[in-house]
Amino acid sequence: MYKFLFLLGLGLLLSSPALAQVMRRDIGDFELKLATTPTRSMAQGLVKTDSVGSFHGGLDLSHDSGWYIGQWSPNMDLFDARNLEIDSYTGFKHVFDDKLGYELGMIRFARPQNSALDRHQVFAGMSLFQSRLGAALGDRPGRFDGTLYADLGTRSLLGVDITMKYGNHDLDTPVTLANGGNVRVFNDWSLNLTRPWLGIDLDLSYSGSSLRGQACSLYSGLNSQCDGYLLLKASRPLF
């Protein structure tokens, strides 16, 4: 069922005449978005977006009152269901004017073929001028996670969109390493710079964590890599 809904949405997206990665449709008082790139400010700022080489996309349905629901899949593996992940979220967003607003919500990260990896996060954020700042808290078996998120918007000087994340991960029980040391708390962070150029999206990202050496064997945080990792990516939508 998950794959059917995703393929239906992807088909609608690709059939759109728009030369963008987001398709918008008004349905009464609702706005529906189908996208191959994240569209929701706080919620989509907390889900994985660096799924290179995989089918990924989602939908977002919002009401004029400020309520919204949506789903995002960072990995829709059509050949191996064990890799399927579905991130579902709901929340409320209110904008006072073009300078100030706030947002509250919750995300459920689900792995249908491995429910032991399911987890939840609650989040809150605020928009200030063109920037968005937020925080999320997640509690799952054996650990507690906290995340700070900042989207500074597009800086006019270089036309670069800047986003940052910082995570704190607190394990219930310290993990003992082979060298006799132990780890209970670790942190990680990432910086992402995005700029369109001649129809191509250029993306430069750097990520790192407080773990080093043998301690990296237990890493499971916001990033795909434990050590410092620099990635330059160029992508162009086909439709």
C-alpha positions as a Markdown table, in Angstrom:
| # | Residue | x | y | z |
|---|---|---|---|---|
| 1 | Met | 0.0 | 0.0 | 0.0 |
| 2 | Tyr | 2.8 | 2.4 | 0.9 |
| 3 | Lys | 4.5 | 1.8 | -2.5 |
| 4 | Phe | 1.2 | 2.2 | -4.3 |
| 5 | Leu | 0.5 | 5.6 | -2.8 |
| 6 | Phe | 4.0 | 6.8 | -3.4 |
| 7 | Leu | 4.0 | 5.7 | -7.0 |
| 8 | Leu | 0.6 | 7.4 | -7.5 |
| 9 | Gly | 1.9 | 10.6 | -6.1 |
| 10 | Leu | 5.1 | 10.4 | -8.1 |
| 11 | Gly | 3.1 | 9.8 | -11.3 |
| 12 | Leu | 1.0 | 12.9 | -10.6 |
| 13 | Leu | 4.2 | 14.9 | -10.0 |
| 14 | Leu | 5.9 | 13.7 | -13.2 |
| 15 | Ser | 2.8 | 14.4 | -15.2 |
| 16 | Ser | 2.7 | 18.0 | -14.2 |
| 17 | Pro | 3.7 | 20.6 | -16.8 |
| 18 | Ala | 5.7 | 22.5 | -14.2 |
| 19 | Leu | 9.4 | 22.4 | -14.6 |
| 20 | Ala | 9.9 | 22.1 | -10.8 |
| 21 | Gln | 10.2 | 19.4 | -8.2 |
| 22 | Val | 7.1 | 20.5 | -6.4 |
| 23 | Met | 3.5 | 20.3 | -7.7 |
| 24 | Arg | 0.8 | 22.3 | -5.9 |
| 25 | Arg | -2.9 | 21.9 | -6.2 |
| 26 | Asp | -5.7 | 23.8 | -4.3 |
| 27 | Ile | -8.5 | 21.5 | -3.0 |
| 28 | Gly | -11.1 | 23.8 | -1.4 |
| 29 | Asp | -9.6 | 25.2 | 1.7 |
| 30 | Phe | -6.6 | 22.8 | 1.5 |
| 31 | Glu | -3.4 | 23.0 | -0.4 |
| 32 | Leu | -1.8 | 19.8 | -1.6 |
| 33 | Lys | 1.9 | 19.5 | -2.5 |
| 34 | Leu | 3.6 | 16.5 | -4.1 |
| 35 | Ala | 7.3 | 16.8 | -4.2 |
| 36 | Thr | 10.6 | 15.1 | -4.8 |
| 37 | Thr | 12.2 | 17.7 | -2.5 |
| 38 | Pro | 11.1 | 18.6 | 1.1 |
| 39 | Thr | 8.5 | 21.3 | 1.3 |
| 40 | Arg | 7.6 | 21.6 | 5.0 |
| 41 | Ser | 9.6 | 24.0 | 7.1 |
| 42 | Met | 10.2 | 22.5 | 10.5 |
| 43 | Ala | 9.0 | 18.9 | 9.9 |
| 44 | Gln | 11.0 | 18.5 | 6.6 |
| 45 | Gly | 14.0 | 20.1 | 8.2 |
| 46 | Leu | 14.2 | 17.1 | 10.6 |
| 47 | Val | 13.8 | 14.3 | 8.2 |
| 48 | Lys | 16.6 | 12.8 | 6.0 |
| 49 | Thr | 17.0 | 14.4 | 2.7 |
| 50 | Asp | 20.4 | 13.0 | 1.4 |
| 51 | Ser | 19.1 | 9.8 | 0.0 |
| 52 | Val | 21.4 | 9.7 | -3.1 |
| 53 | Gly | 20.6 | 7.0 | -5.5 |
| 54 | Ser | 17.1 | 6.1 | -4.1 |
| 55 | Phe | 13.5 | 6.9 | -4.9 |
| 56 | His | 12.3 | 9.5 | -2.5 |
| 57 | Gly | 9.4 | 12.0 | -2.3 |
| 58 | Gly | 6.3 | 12.9 | -0.3 |
| 59 | Leu | 3.1 | 14.8 | 0.0 |
| 60 | Asp | 1.9 | 17.6 | 2.2 |
| 61 | Leu | -1.7 | 18.7 | 2.9 |
| 62 | Ser | -2.3 | 22.0 | 4.7 |
| 63 | His | -5.5 | 23.9 | 5.7 |
| 64 | Asp | -6.0 | 27.6 | 5.7 |
| 65 | Ser | -6.4 | 27.5 | 9.5 |
| 66 | Gly | -2.8 | 26.4 | 9.9 |
| 67 | Trp | -3.2 | 22.6 | 10.4 |
| 68 | Tyr | -1.3 | 20.2 | 8.2 |
| 69 | Ile | -0.4 | 16.6 | 7.7 |
| 70 | Gly | 2.1 | 14.9 | 5.5 |
| 71 | Gln | 4.4 | 12.0 | 4.6 |
| 72 | Trp | 8.0 | 11.9 | 3.4 |
| 73 | Ser | 10.0 | 8.8 | 2.3 |
| 74 | Pro | 13.7 | 9.3 | 2.1 |
| 75 | Asn | 14.1 | 5.8 | 0.7 |
| 76 | Met | 11.3 | 4.1 | -1.3 |
| 77 | Asp | 13.2 | 0.9 | -2.3 |
| 78 | Leu | 11.1 | -0.7 | -5.0 |
| 79 | Phe | 13.1 | -4.0 | -4.9 |
| 80 | Asp | 13.8 | -4.5 | -1.2 |
| 81 | Ala | 11.0 | -3.6 | 1.2 |
| 82 | Arg | 13.4 | -3.8 | 4.2 |
| 83 | Asn | 14.8 | -0.4 | 3.3 |
| 84 | Leu | 11.5 | 1.3 | 3.1 |
| 85 | Glu | 11.1 | 4.3 | 5.5 |
| 86 | Ile | 8.0 | 6.4 | 5.9 |
| 87 | Asp | 8.1 | 9.6 | 7.9 |
| 88 | Ser | 4.6 | 10.9 | 8.9 |
| 89 | Tyr | 4.0 | 14.3 | 10.5 |
| 90 | Thr | 1.2 | 16.6 | 11.7 |
| 91 | Gly | 1.3 | 20.0 | 13.2 |
| 92 | Phe | 0.0 | 23.5 | 13.3 |
| 93 | Lys | 1.6 | 26.6 | 11.9 |
| 94 | His | 0.5 | 30.2 | 12.4 |
| 95 | Val | 2.0 | 33.3 | 10.8 |
| 96 | Phe | 1.3 | 36.7 | 12.4 |
| 97 | Asp | 2.7 | 38.7 | 9.5 |
| 98 | Asp | 5.6 | 38.4 | 7.0 |
| 99 | Lys | 8.1 | 38.8 | 9.9 |
| 100 | Leu | 7.0 | 36.4 | 12.7 |
| 101 | Gly | 5.3 | 33.0 | 13.1 |
| 102 | Tyr | 5.4 | 29.8 | 15.0 |
| 103 | Glu | 4.9 | 26.0 | 14.5 |
| 104 | Leu | 4.2 | 23.0 | 16.6 |
| 105 | Gly | 4.0 | 19.3 | 15.6 |
| 106 | Met | 5.1 | 15.7 | 15.8 |
| 107 | Ile | 6.8 | 13.3 | 13.5 |
| 108 | Arg | 6.7 | 9.5 | 13.4 |
| 109 | Phe | 9.7 | 7.8 | 11.7 |
| 110 | Ala | 8.5 | 4.3 | 10.7 |
| 111 | Arg | 10.3 | 1.3 | 9.2 |
| 112 | Pro | 7.4 | -1.1 | 8.2 |
| 113 | Gln | 9.7 | -4.1 | 7.9 |
| 114 | Asn | 11.5 | -3.4 | 11.2 |
| 115 | Ser | 9.2 | -1.8 | 13.7 |
| 116 | Ala | 12.0 | -1.9 | 16.4 |
| 117 | Leu | 13.5 | 1.1 | 14.6 |
| 118 | Asp | 10.3 | 3.2 | 14.8 |
| 119 | Arg | 10.6 | 6.4 | 16.8 |
| 120 | His | 8.8 | 9.7 | 17.4 |
| 121 | Gln | 9.8 | 13.4 | 17.7 |
| 122 | Val | 7.9 | 16.5 | 18.9 |
| 123 | Phe | 9.1 | 19.8 | 17.6 |
| 124 | Ala | 8.5 | 23.5 | 17.9 |
| 125 | Gly | 9.8 | 26.3 | 15.8 |
| 126 | Met | 9.5 | 30.0 | 14.9 |
| 127 | Ser | 9.9 | 32.0 | 11.8 |
| 128 | Leu | 11.7 | 35.4 | 12.0 |
| 129 | Phe | 11.8 | 37.4 | 8.7 |
| 130 | Gln | 13.2 | 34.9 | 6.2 |
| 131 | Ser | 14.8 | 32.6 | 8.8 |
| 132 | Arg | 13.4 | 29.6 | 10.7 |
| 133 | Leu | 14.6 | 28.3 | 14.0 |
| 134 | Gly | 13.4 | 25.2 | 15.8 |
| 135 | Ala | 14.1 | 22.4 | 18.2 |
| 136 | Ala | 12.9 | 18.8 | 18.5 |
| 137 | Leu | 12.9 | 16.1 | 21.2 |
| 138 | Gly | 12.7 | 12.4 | 20.6 |
| 139 | Asp | 12.6 | 9.5 | 23.1 |
| 140 | Arg | 13.1 | 5.9 | 21.8 |
| 141 | Pro | 14.2 | 2.7 | 23.5 |
| 142 | Gly | 17.6 | 3.1 | 25.1 |
| 143 | Arg | 18.2 | 6.7 | 24.3 |
| 144 | Phe | 17.0 | 10.4 | 24.2 |
| 145 | Asp | 17.7 | 12.7 | 21.3 |
| 146 | Gly | 17.5 | 16.5 | 21.0 |
| 147 | Thr | 18.0 | 18.5 | 17.8 |
| 148 | Leu | 18.4 | 22.2 | 17.1 |
| 149 | Tyr | 17.6 | 23.3 | 13.5 |
| 150 | Ala | 18.2 | 26.6 | 11.7 |
| 151 | Asp | 17.2 | 27.6 | 8.2 |
| 152 | Leu | 18.7 | 31.1 | 7.6 |
| 153 | Gly | 17.0 | 31.4 | 4.2 |
| 154 | Thr | 18.7 | 32.7 | 1.1 |
| 155 | Arg | 21.5 | 35.2 | 1.8 |
| 156 | Ser | 21.2 | 37.9 | -0.9 |
| 157 | Leu | 25.0 | 38.5 | -1.2 |
| 158 | Leu | 25.7 | 35.1 | -2.8 |
| 159 | Gly | 22.3 | 33.7 | -3.4 |
| 160 | Val | 23.0 | 30.8 | -1.1 |
| 161 | Asp | 20.5 | 29.0 | 1.1 |
| 162 | Ile | 22.0 | 28.1 | 4.5 |
| 163 | Thr | 20.7 | 25.4 | 6.9 |
| 164 | Met | 22.3 | 24.0 | 10.1 |
| 165 | Lys | 21.6 | 21.2 | 12.5 |
| 166 | Tyr | 23.0 | 20.2 | 15.9 |
| 167 | Gly | 22.1 | 17.1 | 17.7 |
| 168 | Asn | 22.6 | 15.7 | 21.3 |
| 169 | His | 22.2 | 12.0 | 21.9 |
| 170 | Asp | 22.0 | 10.6 | 25.4 |
| 171 | Leu | 22.2 | 6.8 | 25.9 |
| 172 | Asp | 20.4 | 5.2 | 28.8 |
| 173 | Thr | 23.3 | 2.8 | 29.4 |
| 174 | Pro | 27.0 | 3.6 | 28.6 |
| 175 | Val | 28.5 | 1.5 | 25.8 |
| 176 | Thr | 31.9 | 0.0 | 26.6 |
| 177 | Leu | 34.5 | 0.1 | 23.9 |
| 178 | Ala | 37.2 | -2.4 | 23.1 |
| 179 | Asn | 39.9 | -0.1 | 24.5 |
| 180 | Gly | 38.2 | 0.1 | 27.9 |
| 181 | Gly | 36.6 | 3.5 | 27.4 |
| 182 | Asn | 32.8 | 4.1 | 27.4 |
| 183 | Val | 30.4 | 6.4 | 25.7 |
| 184 | Arg | 27.1 | 7.6 | 27.0 |
| 185 | Val | 26.6 | 11.1 | 25.4 |
| 186 | Phe | 27.7 | 12.3 | 21.9 |
| 187 | Asn | 26.9 | 15.2 | 19.6 |
| 188 | Asp | 26.8 | 15.7 | 15.9 |
| 189 | Trp | 26.2 | 18.7 | 13.5 |
| 190 | Ser | 25.8 | 19.6 | 9.9 |
| 191 | Leu | 26.0 | 22.7 | 7.6 |
| 192 | Asn | 24.4 | 22.8 | 4.2 |
| 193 | Leu | 24.8 | 25.4 | 1.5 |
| 194 | Thr | 22.5 | 25.3 | -1.6 |
| 195 | Arg | 22.5 | 27.5 | -4.6 |
| 196 | Pro | 20.7 | 27.2 | -8.0 |
| 197 | Trp | 23.0 | 27.7 | -11.0 |
| 198 | Leu | 22.0 | 27.4 | -14.7 |
| 199 | Gly | 19.1 | 25.2 | -13.8 |
| 200 | Ile | 21.3 | 23.0 | -11.6 |
| 201 | Asp | 21.0 | 22.7 | -7.8 |
| 202 | Leu | 24.4 | 22.9 | -6.3 |
| 203 | Asp | 24.6 | 21.5 | -2.8 |
| 204 | Leu | 27.6 | 21.7 | -0.5 |
| 205 | Ser | 27.4 | 20.0 | 2.9 |
| 206 | Tyr | 29.7 | 19.3 | 5.9 |
| 207 | Ser | 28.9 | 17.0 | 8.8 |
| 208 | Gly | 30.7 | 15.7 | 11.8 |
| 209 | Ser | 30.4 | 14.3 | 15.3 |
| 210 | Ser | 32.2 | 14.3 | 18.7 |
| 211 | Leu | 33.0 | 10.6 | 18.3 |
| 212 | Arg | 36.4 | 9.4 | 17.0 |
| 213 | Gly | 38.2 | 6.2 | 16.3 |
| 214 | Gln | 36.6 | 3.1 | 17.8 |
| 215 | Ala | 33.8 | 5.1 | 19.2 |
| 216 | Cys | 32.4 | 5.6 | 15.7 |
| 217 | Ser | 31.3 | 1.9 | 15.7 |
| 218 | Leu | 28.3 | 2.9 | 17.8 |
| 219 | Tyr | 27.4 | 6.1 | 16.0 |
| 220 | Ser | 23.7 | 6.5 | 15.0 |
| 221 | Gly | 22.8 | 10.1 | 14.7 |
| 222 | Leu | 21.7 | 12.8 | 12.3 |
| 223 | Asn | 24.4 | 12.2 | 9.7 |
| 224 | Ser | 25.3 | 9.3 | 7.4 |
| 225 | Gln | 28.9 | 9.4 | 8.5 |
| 226 | Cys | 30.5 | 9.6 | 12.0 |
| 227 | Asp | 33.8 | 11.4 | 11.1 |
| 228 | Gly | 34.0 | 14.8 | 9.3 |
| 229 | Tyr | 32.4 | 14.4 | 5.9 |
| 230 | Leu | 32.3 | 16.9 | 3.0 |
| 231 | Leu | 30.0 | 16.4 | 0.1 |
| 232 | Leu | 29.4 | 18.4 | -3.1 |
| 233 | Lys | 26.4 | 17.4 | -5.1 |
| 234 | Ala | 24.9 | 18.8 | -8.3 |
| 235 | Ser | 21.3 | 17.8 | -9.4 |
| 236 | Arg | 18.9 | 18.8 | -12.1 |
| 237 | Pro | 15.2 | 17.9 | -12.2 |
| 238 | Leu | 14.2 | 16.0 | -15.4 |
| 239 | Phe | 10.6 | 17.3 | -15.3 |
